[in-house]
Amino acid sequence: MTGPAKPADLPSKTGGPKAERLAAALRENLKRRKAQARAKERVGPVPDKESG
């Protein structure tokens, strides 16, 4: 399995406009997921629908 991408390997450095859009979308996705995780921590554990 490969490790995390190095800054030199990021698509925005070499790929042109399409890679820049992809990198921007990935950054926004990461921000959204982090915000969701923080909100979920504040609320507490949510019981699974399947286990109940």
C-alpha positions, 0 to 999 in steps of 0.5 A: 500500500502506498503512503500519503501523497507528497506535495510534489506529487499533487495534481495541481502542480503538474496537471493543468486546469482539470487537476486544479479543479480536482484538487480544489474539489478534494480540499472542499470535500475534506473541509466538509467531512472534517466539519461533519466529524466535528459536529458529530463529536458534539452530538455524541454517538448515534445508534446504528439503525441495523444494530437496534 
